[in-house]
Amino acid sequence: MATRTVDGRDDELRRTLLFGLADLWDALLRGPAPKVGIFVAVVALELVLASTLKTRVLGSRRCRVEPAAVAAEGFPPYVPRDVCEALRRPPGIAARSIADPALESDVRRAYESHPWVRRVTRVRRLYPSRVGVDMELRRPFALVEAAAWRLVVDAEGVVLEDRSSRAPEGLPVVRADARTAPRIPHLG
């Protein structure tokens, strides 16, 4: 219950207080505070929406790169069919989001571990859920025979195949002394 003063100054005090608050509110709305407040609110809303978009959309099945969705095509005719099939599916890559920051480096590392791949020239993200790979392949240079081993090597001496049945036709044959070959070299 409000108390009244005898001379009626409570109404005047109330009006003065209201006019003072109105002037303060008016000054706040005309200064830089509303612009800064609106800017901060918009930035916070954008961050929340971006986070939601990233988790909801890019984490969905539609934006998931499956190993079968990695496209490596255009193999030269000297590459055996089974090697082409192995290179069409990336070795050791698990399904993951197209937005995964490590996707390109993991695909590059997986392909460059294959003995037939000299280097991966480009890995492209093809939205929403595919990856394209361009690579430079090694070319068979010679068939090396040492004792019971028959190895297909490239010009740098990298062993591409340890089964001569998969060697392309017309390769020069290099015969090595069986005593100088201590063990079979590893592929790659």
N, C-alpha and C positions, 0 to 999 in steps of 0.2 A: 504494500500500500504506500502510495507516494505521500510524502509530507509536503505541505505548502507553507511557503513563507507568508508572512502577514502582508508584506508590501507587493507580492506577485512577481518577484524577480525570478522565480523558477522557470516561468515561460521564456523570459528573456535569456536566461542562462542556457536553456535547452536550445533555443533558436541560434544563439551564438555558437554553441558546440556543433550543431548540425551544419551551419554555414562554414565553420572552420574545417570540418571533416570533408565537406563537399569541395572546398578550395584545395585541400590536400589531395583528394582523389583526382581532381581536375589537373593539378600540377603533375601528378604521377603519370597520368595518361598522355600528357603532352610531352613528356621528357623522353629520354632514351630507354627507360626501363621497360615499357611495353614491347618495344622492338626487340630488345635483348631477350625478354621473356618468351616472346613468340618464336624467335630464332632457336632458342634452347629447346623449346617444346617440339619444334619441327625436326630438329636434328635427333632428339631422343626418339621420336616416333619413327623416323627413317631407320635408325639403328635397330629398333625392335622389329620393324617390318622386314628389313634385310636379313636379320637373323632367322626370322620365321620362314622367309622365302628359301633361304639356304637349307634349313633343316627339312622343310616340308617338300619342296619341289626337287632340289638337287639330290636329296636323299631318297627319292621315290624310285620305284622300279623302272619308270620311264627314263630316268637319267642314270641308270646303272649300266656300266660297261661290262659285258660278259666276255670271256675269252674268245668266243666265236665271233664277236663283233669287232675284232681287231683285223683290219684289212691290210694284207701284204700281198700284192699281186705283181704280175709282169716279170716272171722269172725267165732267165735266158734258157735256151734249149739244152745247154750242156749240164744243167742241174738235174740230177735224178728226180723222178716223180715222187718217191717217198720223202726226199729232202724238201721238195716243194710243199708237200702236204704238211710236213712238220713245221715249216716256216709259216704256213697259213694260220696255224694256231700258235699263239705265243707260248713258249716253254715256261711254265712256272708262274703264270700271272693269274691271280685270283680276281673274281668279280669285285668291282668297286665303283664308287660314284665318279662321274665324269669330272666333278669338281675337286677330286683328290689331288692335292699339290704334288704328290710323289708319283702320280700315274705315268707321266712322260719319262721320268728317269728310270722307273721300274721296267717299263716296256723296252726302253733303250738297252738297259743292262741285260734283260732276258734275251733279247735278240743277239746282242754282241757276244754272248757266251756260246753261241752256236758256231761250230768250226767253219761253216760255209760263209758266214757273214764277216766281211772285212770291217765294215762300220755302218752304223745307222746314220743316215744323213738328215732325216727329219721325222719327227713324231707329231702328228696333228690330231687335235681333238675335233671330232666331227659331231657337233651337238645334234640331238640330245644324248646319244648313247653309243657312239662309235669312235674308234681310233684308227687313223691311217698311218702306215709306216712305210717310209722310203729307205731303202738300204742298198749298199754297194756289196755285191757278192764276190767271193773269191773265184778265180778261174783255174781249173785243173791244168797243170803244166807238164807233169811227168808221172810215170808209173815207176816206182822204185821197188826193185826186187832184191831182197837180202835174205838168204836162207829160205825159210818157208813163208816169209812175209812179203806181201805185195801191197804197197801203200800208194795212194794217190796224193800227190803234193801239189801245191801251187808254186808260183815263181819265188815266193819268199821262204819256201821250205815248210810251210804249215801243212800238217797232215790233214787232209780232207776226208779220206776214207781209208779204212783198213781192210776193205774187201774189194779185191780187184774186179769182181763181177759187176760192180757198180761204176767202174771207170768208163769214161766216154771213149769212143772209138778213135784211133789214130794218135794216141798219146805216145811220145817217145819213151822207151823203156831204158831205165838206168839200172844196171846190175851192180850190186855192191858185194864185197867180200863177206862171206858169212861169219868169218872170225872177227871182223871189226864192228859188227852190229851186236852190242851187248844185250839190249832188250828192245821190245817194240815200243816206239814212241806213242804218246797219247794223242788222241784227236785234238786238233786245234793247236 
